[in-house]
Amino acid sequence: MSRNAKINTLLLVIVAALAVLPLALGLGDHKEEPFTGADGEAETAITEIKPDYEPWFSPLYEPPSGEIESALFSLQAALGAGVLAYYFGLHRGRRQGELRALAQRDVRVATAADGASDEPGGSGESGESGESGVSGVSAHERA
Amino acid sequence: MHIAEGFLPPAHAVAWGVASAPFVVHGVRSLTREVREHPESTLLLGASGAFTFVLSALKLPSVTGSCSHPTGTGLGAILFRPPIMAVLGTITLLFQALLLAHGGLTTLGANVFSMAIVGPWAGYGVYRLLRRYAVPLMVAVFFGAFVADLSTYCVTSVQLALAFPDPSSGFLGALAKFGSIFAVTQIPLAVSEGLLTVFVMRLLAQSSKGELSRLGVLVADRKTTTGTEAVAR
């Protein structure tokens, strides 16, 4: 594994550890309902401070169950992850394509240079020298 | 940081909406200009929005025994400057308000103000400050994202304390209460967000060198590498 990949893996491992440790260490045990959302706790705190407060507007659409809600949350994460994966995949492919094109050009330049040194006075064009190289090889094989 | 639908008194809801609107309008202008002048950056803009989408959907457990989520706004603010994140953050918050009943339309202004305006600006400010003092890029990115995340939740605490001051201890008492719910929970999550932003920035530095140089993120680093290359030659 390259140094780069090691650092990236380490970053992800720390993030995973930060998420798992509170669960593993039972840091939610002191609560009646461990690991509820902070947003919900804030609502509770509001009703503690101002018991007569009534929300004056309700959501236009509310997911009918926890399952539907978690489905929509995963949809949100999946959409984001999909776009990110597309971005990085596209760029990786482009870079590989560029590298391949560069490598092919190098090969062509090299064979052109070979052709030019083998046959002084020849045209030295890549296509022709390539073909003559191939025919030369086949001639050797026939002999 | 999502203040639930209807949980801000009407006057507060309107005030935060009025405060947020100019930032979002300005952001839409910046975004259209960016796309018109640099159509090639559309993909990276999409990726920055996608990062916010993913991170704000991830509810993670924290040391306080409750769950909260990162915001993902630091990355886009560092790459494209904060006005653009005002738009991308608002889109994310609208998605959650309309489909997930998470946050709300009446509290959209307040939520946009914390997550899509103050967070990106605070994170971007810290990032620029650290860069000015020649702090390494990835360290500056970490603290930029960390501050963008944490400041968002601090603003939410202030917003709620302003709307619901404690009957006995007043604004400060309520701030301590909401702060302990939001800000303390958020500290480890802000660390996670900083690390994830560094992770994505490292991938970007590999895959999109040209784009990051154009955006000014990699400028200093490119100078140093060309410097060392010149020395090597």
Interface residues (C-beta under 8 A of the other chain):
Chain A: N4 I7 N8 L11 L12 I14 V15 L18 A19 P22 L23 L27 G28 D29 H30 K31 P34 F35 T36 G37 A38 D39 E41 A42 E43 A45 I46 I49 K50 Y53 P55 W56 F57 S58 P59 L60 Y61 E62 P63 E69 L72 F73 S74 Q76 A77 L79 G80 A81 G82 V83 L84 Y87 F88 L90 H91 R92 R95
Chain B: M1 H2 I3 A4 E5 G6 F7 P9 P10 L43 L44 G46 A47 G49 A50 F51 T52 F53 V54 L55 S56 A57 L58 K59 L60 P61 S62 V63 T64 G65 S66 C67 S68 F95 Q96 A97 L98 L99 L100 A101 H102 G104 L105 T106 T156 L160 F164 P165 D166 P167 A174 K177 F178 I181 F182 T185 Q186 P188 L189 V191 S192 L195 L196 V198 F199 V200 R202 L203 Q206 S207 S208
